[in-house]
Amino acid sequence: MTTRGRKPKPTGLKLVTGNPGKRAMNKAEPKPTSPLGEPPAHLSKDAIGEWDRVSGELASSKIATGLDVAALAAYCQAFGRWAQAERALAKMSNQADGLIIKTVSGNMIQNPLVGVANKAMADMVRYAAEFGMTPSARSRVEMVGGGAEENPFALLG
């Protein structure tokens, strides 16, 4: 498998940022309009809460559509997994030092929940950047010739 370099920017993002590289625009790029709808049934309670928190803004600013359900669900599920692992760690920390556990042979090791929390957090941040939901992702977007009131990404701030 060969790598083709950076992922191409969507045409809509090029229009918003002003296409400083003057690369050709994809005039035939699909423009999905289907609504996001309800969260998938397999999401955890925490993931559904996060879906409810972010989906409205992403949909109203036309950042996410019905085609983005799987990617948004992956972000939300990573959020839910992270929240669950952090709660479990917090419970263990109240009893003792939950970050370190003793194995059956008596060795001290990092609690596996720390790895689960860290992996879920990294996944969550990676997916969030795809939707412009991190400060650095938003800082790369600038409305050409318009103010924040016209910029759909400004709603995420």
N, C-alpha and C positions, 0 to 999 in steps of 0.2 A: 504494500500500500504506500503510495507516495503522498507527501504532504504538499498542499497547494499554497501554503502561507496563511495569512490571516483570513478569518471568516469575512466574507463580503458584508458591507453595511447594507441594511435594507434601504430602498430608495427613499422611503418616507423620512428616515433618519438623515440621509444625505441632504434632503430638501431642508430639513430643520437646521442642520449644522452648516449649511452653505456649500457643501462639497468642495472643501479647500483644495483637494487633490485634482479637481477637474476631471475625475474619472467618468466614463460614460454611465448614464443612468439606464436602468432596465425599464424600458417603456412597457414591457409586457409582464411586469411583476404582478402576481396576484394581489388583490386587495380584498381580503376576506371581510365580510360584514356580519357574519353570524354572531349572535350574542354569546357571552360566556355561559350563561345559564347557571344551574345549580352545581354545587361541588359533587365530584364523583362519590358514590356510596361507600367506596372502600377507604376513604380518608378517616383518620382517627379524629377524635373529638377536638384535640388541639389543632389539628390541620384544618378542620372545618372552621374553627374560630379564626384562624389566620386567613383562610379563603374569604370569609365574610368581611374581614378587616381590609383586605387589599383589592379584592376583585372589582368593587364598585368604581374605585378611582382608575384602575387600569383599563376597565371597559369604557368609562366615560371619556377618558383621554385618548381612546382608540389605540392604546398600546397593546391591549390583549383582546382577542376575539375568540370565537368558538374553536378555531383551529389551535389555539394555545392552551386548551384545557389540560392536556397531558403535562406540558411543561410547568404550568402554574400549579397543577396538582402535585408534581414532583417537588416544587419549591415548598408548598404547604406541608407535604408529608415530611420533608426534611426538617421543617420548623417544628412540627409536632413531635418527631423523634428526638430532636434536640431538647425541647421543653420537657418531655417525659424523662429523659436521661438526667437532666439537671435537677428535676424534682427528686428523683430517686437518690442522686448523690447528696442532695441537701438533707434528706431524711437520714442517710447514713452518717453524714457529718455531724448530725445532732447526737448520735450515739457514740461516735469515736471519730477518728480521722478517716472519713470515707474515701479519700483519694488513694489510700494505700490499704491493701488487704493482705491477710496472711493465708498462704496456700496450705493444703493439707500436710505438706512436708515441713511447714514452719517458715518457709521463705516469705519475705515481704515483696509484694509486686504492686504495680499500679492497678487500681480497680479497673476492670474491663469497661465499666460504665463511662470512665473518662474518655476512653477511645471512641466509644459509641457517640458520646456528646460532641467530641471534637470533629469526628467524621461528618456527623449530621450538620454541625455548624458550618463546616467548609462547603458542604453541598448546598446548604441554604444560601450562603453568600454568593456562590457561583451562579445559582439559578436567579437570585435577586438581581444580579448585575445584568442578566439577559433582559429583564423587564425594566431596567433603569431605576431600580429600587435601592441603590446605594449612593451615597454622596459623590463618590468618584465617577460613577456612571452618569449621574445627572450633570456633573461639572463639565462633561464633554459635549453636552447638548446645549445649543444656543439658538434662539430664534433669530432668523435673519430678517431685519427690518421690522421687527415687532417686539412688543413688550411681554412681560411675564403673563399678562392677562390673556394673550393670544397663544401662549406656548402651552401645549397640552402636557409637557413634561413638568412644567412648573407646579402643577397640581400635586405632584408627588413630594414636593419639598416639605 
